[in-house]
């Protein structure tokens, strides 16, 4: 086993002491995170104007989560990264463009220090707290990958035992998205625990775009899961130790039994949160398996290159008429231009039909017709009518 790694803050004099790092073996195959570890605020911010009793509520931090994380890291000998700032200051489990990144009101409590926050202060908190915390997680993950064992990510949270007067029945629940490699065995193991009521994507969802698991797990192709433990079970040291021991036993079993199953490989499963973001395309199971070795950014670049190659080919083959393409393949240059325009509109770009056609044809459509379009034969028209009627 490799030596325990150390992560250094780039500038130790920075006021942004954003994270706590617990050293562990980078080749252990697991990295722990605790996004809502503390109710503390950086020097100079006081309590953001909140009375002390509000800082003891779930709105400020995940009660008991840090204690479980530290104990679990020690039991397993794995790295862990914990936040050192309250979620009320800035929420590290949100994307930087999420409207709930910095809460002005949280579960009925007005946060005076956030009420009139301006963009300059938001940027300061992002750059000095949010980003350094996530950079520390990335550093821990990179160390595992460099050690030859891409790690699973396990994020530890807690939830209130009741919500607006309604008791919550679960002792713990696992949040996950599309990647089942670590999450599903964890769910199954919790269901098998005597006396434990386990949930799955309750009372929250694991399909939140831009959250920690999305950024570090989904986007990097690493197996991941987030556990929510009911707060009354881990308020004290005894409860935290009991749950850390339970999870250590379960995780050791998962890491051992799934050693050769692809758990420690980089596979891109994507996210339900991204569905509908691109033009609809349903991949076969085999295609999905092939694409999991390619990161989404590179896959998009490859598909864009294929599209450009197709357009270039069609520009050269001016002898191929649109009606021939429709009869043989059910689409033509005009279809491509329409799809191009629709994709641009989905991303906020307004292209006219003429502009999108010029991008595909390589010249104005009327000019192309005058130069290259021929009169359709009776046979071509008959085949088109038979296949498409009057729909084109």
VEXDREN-2710 file (C-alpha; in Angstrom, 1 decimal):
% VEXDREN-2710
k/r/px/py/pz
1/UNK/0.0/0.0/0.0
2/UNK/1.3/3.5/-0.9
3/UNK/2.2/6.0/1.7
4/UNK/-0.5/8.3/3.0
5/UNK/-0.8/11.4/0.8
6/UNK/-0.7/15.0/1.9
7/UNK/-2.6/17.8/0.3
8/UNK/-1.3/21.3/0.8
9/UNK/-3.3/24.5/0.6
10/UNK/-1.7/26.6/-2.0
11/UNK/-1.5/29.7/0.1
12/UNK/-1.4/29.0/3.9
13/UNK/-1.8/32.7/4.6
14/UNK/-5.1/32.8/2.8
15/UNK/-8.1/33.6/5.0
16/UNK/-9.9/30.9/3.0
17/UNK/-9.2/27.8/5.2
18/UNK/-11.7/25.9/3.2
19/UNK/-11.2/22.3/4.0
20/UNK/-10.0/19.7/6.4
21/UNK/-8.0/16.9/4.9
22/UNK/-7.6/13.5/6.5
23/UNK/-4.6/11.6/5.1
24/UNK/-5.2/8.1/3.8
25/UNK/-3.8/5.5/1.4
26/UNK/-4.4/6.8/-2.2
27/UNK/-4.5/3.2/-3.5
28/UNK/-7.3/2.2/-1.0
29/UNK/-9.9/2.7/-3.7
30/UNK/-12.1/5.1/-1.8
31/UNK/-12.3/8.8/-1.0
32/UNK/-14.7/10.2/1.6
33/UNK/-16.3/13.7/1.4
34/UNK/-18.4/15.6/3.9
35/UNK/-19.9/18.7/2.2
36/UNK/-21.8/20.0/5.3
37/UNK/-19.3/19.2/8.0
38/UNK/-19.5/22.3/10.2
39/UNK/-21.6/25.3/11.3
40/UNK/-18.5/27.6/11.4
41/UNK/-18.0/30.8/9.6
42/UNK/-14.7/32.4/8.4
43/UNK/-13.1/35.2/10.6
44/UNK/-14.8/38.5/10.2
45/UNK/-18.2/37.2/9.3
46/UNK/-19.5/36.5/12.8
47/UNK/-22.6/34.4/12.5
48/UNK/-24.0/36.2/9.5
49/UNK/-26.3/37.9/11.9
50/UNK/-28.0/34.7/13.0
51/UNK/-28.7/33.9/16.7
52/UNK/-26.8/30.9/18.2
53/UNK/-29.8/28.6/18.2
54/UNK/-30.1/28.8/14.4
55/UNK/-26.6/27.5/14.0
56/UNK/-27.5/24.3/15.8
57/UNK/-30.1/23.5/13.2
58/UNK/-29.8/21.5/10.0
59/UNK/-29.8/24.7/8.0
60/UNK/-26.2/25.4/9.2
61/UNK/-24.7/21.9/8.8
62/UNK/-25.4/18.2/8.7
63/UNK/-25.4/17.2/12.3
64/UNK/-23.2/14.2/13.1
65/UNK/-21.9/13.8/9.5
66/UNK/-18.4/15.0/10.3
67/UNK/-18.0/12.7/13.2
68/UNK/-19.0/9.7/11.1
69/UNK/-16.7/10.8/8.3
70/UNK/-13.6/11.1/10.6
71/UNK/-14.3/7.8/12.3
72/UNK/-14.9/6.0/9.0
73/UNK/-11.7/7.4/7.4
74/UNK/-9.8/6.1/10.4
75/UNK/-11.4/2.7/10.3
76/UNK/-10.7/2.2/6.6
77/UNK/-7.5/4.1/6.3
78/UNK/-8.8/6.2/3.4
79/UNK/-8.5/9.9/2.5
80/UNK/-11.3/12.3/3.5
81/UNK/-12.1/15.9/2.6
82/UNK/-14.4/17.9/4.9
83/UNK/-15.6/21.5/4.5
84/UNK/-14.6/24.0/7.1
85/UNK/-17.4/26.5/6.4
86/UNK/-21.1/26.5/7.0
87/UNK/-23.5/25.7/4.1
88/UNK/-25.1/29.1/5.0
89/UNK/-21.9/30.8/4.0
90/UNK/-21.8/29.0/0.7
91/UNK/-23.1/25.5/-0.1
92/UNK/-20.3/23.3/-1.5
93/UNK/-23.0/20.8/-2.6
94/UNK/-24.3/23.2/-5.2
95/UNK/-23.1/24.3/-8.6
96/UNK/-21.8/27.9/-8.7
97/UNK/-24.7/28.9/-10.9
98/UNK/-27.3/27.3/-8.6
99/UNK/-29.8/29.8/-7.1
100/UNK/-29.5/28.1/-3.7
101/UNK/-25.7/28.4/-3.6
102/UNK/-26.0/31.2/-1.0
103/UNK/-29.3/31.2/0.8
104/UNK/-30.9/34.5/1.9
105/UNK/-33.7/32.5/3.7
106/UNK/-33.3/28.9/4.8
107/UNK/-36.2/26.9/6.2
108/UNK/-37.9/30.1/7.5
109/UNK/-34.8/31.7/8.9
110/UNK/-33.6/35.0/7.3
111/UNK/-29.8/35.1/7.0
112/UNK/-29.0/38.8/7.5
113/UNK/-25.4/38.5/6.3
114/UNK/-26.6/37.1/2.9
115/UNK/-29.7/39.3/2.5
116/UNK/-27.9/42.0/0.4
117/UNK/-25.0/40.1/-0.9
118/UNK/-23.5/41.4/-4.2
119/UNK/-21.7/39.6/-7.0
120/UNK/-18.3/40.7/-5.8
121/UNK/-18.9/39.0/-2.4
122/UNK/-20.4/35.9/-4.1
123/UNK/-17.3/35.6/-6.3
124/UNK/-15.0/36.0/-3.3
125/UNK/-16.8/33.1/-1.5
126/UNK/-16.7/30.9/-4.6
127/UNK/-13.0/31.6/-5.3
128/UNK/-11.7/31.3/-1.8
129/UNK/-14.0/28.6/-0.3
130/UNK/-16.1/26.7/-2.7
131/UNK/-13.4/26.1/-5.4
132/UNK/-10.5/25.2/-2.9
133/UNK/-12.8/22.6/-1.3
134/UNK/-13.5/21.0/-4.6
135/UNK/-9.9/21.3/-5.7
136/UNK/-8.9/19.3/-2.6
137/UNK/-11.4/16.6/-3.5
138/UNK/-10.0/16.5/-7.1
139/UNK/-6.5/16.2/-5.7
140/UNK/-7.5/13.2/-3.6
141/UNK/-9.2/11.6/-6.6
142/UNK/-6.2/12.3/-8.9
143/UNK/-3.9/10.7/-6.3
144/UNK/-6.0/7.5/-6.4
145/UNK/-6.0/7.4/-10.2
146/UNK/-2.2/8.0/-10.3
147/UNK/-1.8/5.1/-7.9
148/UNK/-3.5/2.9/-10.4
149/UNK/-6.8/2.5/-8.6
150/UNK/-9.5/5.1/-9.6
151/UNK/-11.4/5.5/-6.3
152/UNK/-15.1/5.3/-5.5
153/UNK/-16.4/8.5/-3.8
154/UNK/-18.6/8.2/-0.7
155/UNK/-20.2/11.4/0.5
156/UNK/-21.6/11.5/4.1
157/UNK/-24.6/13.7/5.0
158/UNK/-27.4/13.7/7.5
159/UNK/-31.1/14.5/7.5
160/UNK/-33.7/15.6/10.1
161/UNK/-35.8/13.0/11.7
162/UNK/-39.0/14.9/10.8
163/UNK/-40.0/17.5/8.2
164/UNK/-42.8/19.9/8.9
165/UNK/-44.3/17.6/11.5
166/UNK/-44.0/14.4/9.5
167/UNK/-41.7/11.8/10.9
168/UNK/-39.2/10.3/8.4
169/UNK/-39.1/6.4/8.6
170/UNK/-35.7/5.8/7.2
171/UNK/-32.6/5.2/9.3
172/UNK/-30.4/5.9/6.3
173/UNK/-30.9/6.5/2.6
174/UNK/-28.6/6.4/-0.4
175/UNK/-28.7/9.0/-3.1
176/UNK/-27.4/8.0/-6.6
177/UNK/-27.9/8.7/-10.2
178/UNK/-27.0/6.4/-13.1
179/UNK/-23.8/4.8/-12.0
180/UNK/-24.7/1.6/-10.0
181/UNK/-21.3/0.3/-9.3
182/UNK/-20.9/1.5/-5.7
183/UNK/-24.4/2.8/-5.0
184/UNK/-26.4/-0.3/-5.7
185/UNK/-24.3/-2.7/-3.5
186/UNK/-24.5/-0.1/-0.8
187/UNK/-28.3/0.0/-1.0
188/UNK/-28.6/-3.7/-1.0
189/UNK/-26.3/-4.1/2.0
190/UNK/-28.3/-1.5/4.0
191/UNK/-31.5/-3.3/3.2
192/UNK/-30.0/-6.5/4.5
193/UNK/-29.0/-4.9/7.8
194/UNK/-31.2/-6.2/10.7
195/UNK/-33.5/-3.5/12.1
196/UNK/-32.5/-0.9/9.5
197/UNK/-35.1/0.9/7.4
198/UNK/-33.1/2.0/4.3
199/UNK/-34.3/4.3/1.5
200/UNK/-33.1/5.1/-2.0
201/UNK/-33.2/8.6/-3.4
202/UNK/-35.3/9.7/-0.4
203/UNK/-36.0/12.2/1.0
204/UNK/-33.9/13.9/-1.6
205/UNK/-32.7/12.9/-5.1
206/UNK/-29.3/12.0/-6.3
207/UNK/-30.0/13.4/-9.7
208/UNK/-29.0/17.0/-9.1
209/UNK/-26.9/18.6/-11.8
210/UNK/-23.8/20.4/-10.5
211/UNK/-23.8/18.9/-7.0
212/UNK/-20.7/17.3/-5.6
213/UNK/-21.4/13.8/-6.8
214/UNK/-22.2/15.1/-10.3
215/UNK/-19.0/17.1/-10.5
216/UNK/-16.6/14.6/-9.0
217/UNK/-18.4/11.3/-9.8
218/UNK/-20.6/11.6/-12.9
219/UNK/-18.4/14.0/-14.8
220/UNK/-15.2/12.1/-14.0
221/UNK/-16.6/8.6/-14.6
222/UNK/-15.9/7.5/-11.0
223/UNK/-18.3/5.3/-9.0
224/UNK/-20.0/7.3/-6.3
225/UNK/-22.8/7.4/-3.7
226/UNK/-24.1/9.8/-1.1
227/UNK/-25.5/8.5/2.2
228/UNK/-28.0/10.5/4.3
229/UNK/-28.1/9.2/7.9
230/UNK/-31.0/10.3/10.2
231/UNK/-29.6/12.9/12.6
232/UNK/-31.1/11.6/15.8
233/UNK/-29.0/8.4/15.3
234/UNK/-25.7/10.2/15.1
235/UNK/-26.0/13.2/17.4
236/UNK/-23.6/11.8/19.9
237/UNK/-20.2/10.1/19.7
238/UNK/-21.7/6.6/20.4
239/UNK/-24.1/6.9/17.5
240/UNK/-21.4/8.2/15.2
241/UNK/-19.0/5.3/16.1
242/UNK/-21.8/2.7/15.6
243/UNK/-22.6/4.0/12.1
244/UNK/-19.0/4.3/11.2
245/UNK/-18.4/0.7/12.2
246/UNK/-21.5/-0.4/10.3
247/UNK/-20.5/1.4/7.1
248/UNK/-16.8/0.3/7.4
249/UNK/-18.0/-3.4/7.5
250/UNK/-20.3/-2.9/4.5
251/UNK/-17.8/-1.0/2.5
252/UNK/-15.0/-3.5/3.1
253/UNK/-17.3/-6.1/1.7
254/UNK/-18.2/-4.1/-1.4
255/UNK/-14.5/-3.3/-2.1
256/UNK/-13.6/-6.9/-1.7
257/UNK/-16.4/-8.6/-3.6
258/UNK/-16.4/-6.1/-6.5
259/UNK/-12.6/-5.9/-6.9
260/UNK/-12.7/-7.3/-10.5
261/UNK/-16.1/-6.0/-11.5
262/UNK/-15.0/-2.7/-13.0
263/UNK/-15.5/-0.8/-9.7
264/UNK/-12.1/0.8/-10.0
265/UNK/-12.3/1.8/-13.7
266/UNK/-13.3/5.1/-15.2
267/UNK/-16.7/4.6/-16.9
268/UNK/-19.1/7.4/-18.0
269/UNK/-22.6/6.5/-17.2
270/UNK/-24.0/10.0/-17.6
271/UNK/-26.8/11.6/-15.5
272/UNK/-30.6/11.7/-15.6
273/UNK/-30.1/15.4/-14.9
274/UNK/-28.6/15.8/-18.4
275/UNK/-31.3/14.1/-20.3
276/UNK/-33.0/16.4/-22.8
277/UNK/-30.0/18.7/-22.8
278/UNK/-28.9/17.5/-26.2
279/UNK/-30.7/16.4/-29.3
280/UNK/-32.5/13.1/-28.5
281/UNK/-30.3/10.1/-29.2
282/UNK/-30.9/6.7/-27.7
283/UNK/-27.8/4.5/-27.6
284/UNK/-28.0/0.7/-27.7
285/UNK/-26.6/-1.1/-24.6
286/UNK/-23.5/-2.1/-26.6
287/UNK/-23.0/1.6/-27.7
288/UNK/-23.4/2.7/-24.1
289/UNK/-20.7/0.2/-23.0
290/UNK/-18.3/1.4/-25.7
291/UNK/-18.9/5.1/-24.9
292/UNK/-18.2/4.7/-21.1
293/UNK/-14.5/4.7/-21.8
294/UNK/-14.8/8.2/-23.4
295/UNK/-15.5/11.3/-21.3
296/UNK/-18.6/13.3/-22.4
297/UNK/-16.6/16.3/-23.6
298/UNK/-14.5/14.1/-25.9
299/UNK/-17.6/12.2/-27.1
300/UNK/-19.3/15.5/-28.0
301/UNK/-16.2/16.6/-29.9
302/UNK/-16.1/13.2/-31.8
303/UNK/-19.8/13.5/-32.7
304/UNK/-19.3/17.1/-33.9
305/UNK/-16.3/16.0/-36.0
306/UNK/-18.5/13.3/-37.6
307/UNK/-21.2/15.9/-38.3
308/UNK/-18.6/18.2/-39.9
309/UNK/-17.3/15.4/-42.1
310/UNK/-20.9/14.6/-43.2
311/UNK/-21.6/18.2/-44.1
312/UNK/-18.3/18.5/-46.0
313/UNK/-19.1/15.3/-47.9
314/UNK/-22.5/16.5/-48.9
315/UNK/-21.0/19.8/-50.1
316/UNK/-18.7/17.9/-52.4
317/UNK/-21.4/15.5/-53.7
318/UNK/-23.5/18.1/-55.4
319/UNK/-24.6/15.4/-57.8
320/UNK/-26.6/13.8/-55.0
321/UNK/-30.0/15.4/-55.0
322/UNK/-32.1/16.0/-51.8
323/UNK/-34.9/13.8/-53.2
324/UNK/-32.5/10.9/-53.6
325/UNK/-31.4/11.3/-50.0
326/UNK/-35.0/11.3/-48.8
327/UNK/-35.8/8.3/-50.9
328/UNK/-32.8/6.3/-49.7
329/UNK/-32.3/7.5/-46.1
330/UNK/-35.3/9.5/-45.0
331/UNK/-33.4/12.8/-44.6
332/UNK/-31.7/15.4/-46.7
333/UNK/-29.6/18.6/-46.4
334/UNK/-32.7/20.6/-45.4
335/UNK/-33.3/18.2/-42.5
336/UNK/-29.7/18.7/-41.3
337/UNK/-30.1/22.4/-41.4
338/UNK/-33.4/22.2/-39.5
339/UNK/-31.8/20.1/-36.8
340/UNK/-28.9/22.5/-36.6
341/UNK/-31.2/25.4/-36.1
342/UNK/-33.2/23.6/-33.4
343/UNK/-30.0/22.7/-31.5
344/UNK/-28.9/26.3/-31.7
345/UNK/-32.2/27.6/-30.4
346/UNK/-32.0/25.2/-27.4
347/UNK/-28.7/26.9/-26.5
348/UNK/-30.0/30.4/-26.9
349/UNK/-28.9/31.2/-30.5
350/UNK/-31.4/32.5/-33.0
351/UNK/-30.7/31.3/-36.5
352/UNK/-33.0/31.8/-39.5
353/UNK/-33.9/29.0/-41.8
354/UNK/-31.7/30.7/-44.5
355/UNK/-28.7/31.0/-42.2
356/UNK/-28.9/27.4/-41.0
357/UNK/-29.2/26.2/-44.6
358/UNK/-26.2/28.2/-45.7
359/UNK/-24.1/26.5/-42.9
360/UNK/-25.0/23.1/-44.4
361/UNK/-25.0/23.9/-48.1
362/UNK/-21.9/26.1/-47.9
363/UNK/-23.6/28.8/-49.9
364/UNK/-27.1/30.4/-50.0
365/UNK/-29.8/27.8/-50.6
366/UNK/-31.1/29.7/-53.7
367/UNK/-27.6/29.7/-55.2
368/UNK/-27.1/26.0/-54.6
369/UNK/-30.5/25.3/-56.2
370/UNK/-29.6/27.4/-59.3
371/UNK/-26.2/25.6/-59.7
372/UNK/-26.9/22.0/-58.8
373/UNK/-30.6/21.1/-58.3
374/UNK/-32.1/19.1/-61.2
375/UNK/-35.7/18.5/-62.0
376/UNK/-37.0/15.4/-60.2
377/UNK/-38.0/12.6/-62.5
378/UNK/-41.4/11.0/-62.4
379/UNK/-39.8/7.9/-60.9
380/UNK/-38.2/9.9/-58.1
381/UNK/-41.4/11.8/-57.3
382/UNK/-43.4/8.5/-57.2
383/UNK/-40.9/6.9/-54.8
384/UNK/-41.0/10.0/-52.6
385/UNK/-44.8/10.1/-52.6
386/UNK/-45.0/6.4/-51.7
387/UNK/-42.6/6.8/-48.8
388/UNK/-43.5/10.3/-47.4
389/UNK/-46.8/11.4/-48.9
390/UNK/-47.1/15.2/-48.6
391/UNK/-45.2/15.6/-45.4
392/UNK/-41.9/17.1/-46.6
END
